Amino acid sequence: MGVAYFVRGTGESWAVIRLTGRDREDIVAEGLSREAAEGLCFSRLEELPRGAVVAGKLTLDGEIAHRRHPRQLRLKL
């Protein structure tokens, strides 16, 4: 399963790349026009499951400071 897609190229030759790991790239299609590569990339992005977590947890305990509850202020007149 791909985790991200992007378009890479210059001039008249563009490719759609799939990132499948920390540093692994797979070429989905190459030799495309820029418009065709962008269209294919967008369609592949739409196929990705929504809200999927690839590496398990999003954050580890202690990585983010505990969030405080917002306080509501009162005005006394």
GICOR-V165681 format. One record per residue. N is the residue number from 1. D_LAST is the distance of its C-alpha to the last C-alpha in Angstrom with 1 decimal. Layout:
BEGIN
{{N/D_LAST} {N/D_LAST}}
END
This chain:
BEGIN
{{1/60.2} {2/58.8} {3/55.4} {4/54.9} {5/56.8} {6/57.0} {7/59.2} {8/61.4} {9/64.0} {10/65.0} {11/66.8} {12/68.5} {13/68.5} {14/65.4} {15/64.9} {16/62.4} {17/61.8} {18/60.6} {19/59.0} {20/60.1} {21/59.2} {22/58.0} {23/60.5} {24/62.8} {25/63.1} {26/65.3} {27/66.3} {28/65.7} {29/67.4} {30/68.6} {31/70.3} {32/67.7} {33/66.3} {34/62.7} {35/61.6} {36/63.6} {37/62.3} {38/58.6} {39/59.3} {40/60.9} {41/58.2} {42/55.5} {43/57.5} {44/58.0} {45/54.3} {46/53.6} {47/56.1} {48/54.3} {49/52.5} {50/48.8} {51/46.8} {52/50.0} {53/49.8} {54/53.1} {55/52.9} {56/51.3} {57/47.9} {58/45.6} {59/44.4} {60/45.6} {61/43.6} {62/42.1} {63/42.3} {64/38.7} {65/35.9} {66/34.0} {67/31.1} {68/27.7} {69/25.5} {70/22.6} {71/19.2} {72/16.2} {73/13.0} {74/9.7} {75/6.3} {76/3.8} {77/0.0}}
END
